[in-house]
Amino acid sequence: MAGLNETLSALMTIDGAQAVALVDYESGMLLGEAGTGMDMEVAAAGNTEVIRAKMKTAKALNLNDTIEDMLITLGKAYHIMRPVANKQGLFLYLVLNRDKANLALARRKVQDVEGSLVL
């Protein structure tokens, strides 16, 4: 079991991690962040819209399933967003340097860390 600071620190140990955050997608508010190189408040607010849109679409389609994570692939970076299963309305957001990251290992680490988050 890990608190917010431990969770963010654990995510920053992922190869290629540039910045991480815990975000409330109900309000778009940044609850915690670590790393450098990106305005995480702006990124959190913008990606809140992505999460909301996917949640709304899944509901409209009656998918009866959960979103494990979402990936945005850029030329230089990967952005991973993972809703927190045990805390409705929150998601972890991780920005990785694409040249240094192993996407499969990063997704697995985010899953492990998300599962141990306690708020």
PyMOL commands that set and color helices and strands:
alter all, ss='L'
color gray80, all
select helices_A, chain A and resi 4-12+40-60+103-116
alter helices_A, ss='H'
color red, helices_A
select strands_A, chain A and resi 17-24+29-35+70-73+77-83+90-97
alter strands_A, ss='S'
color yellow, strands_A
deselect
rebuild
show_as cartoon
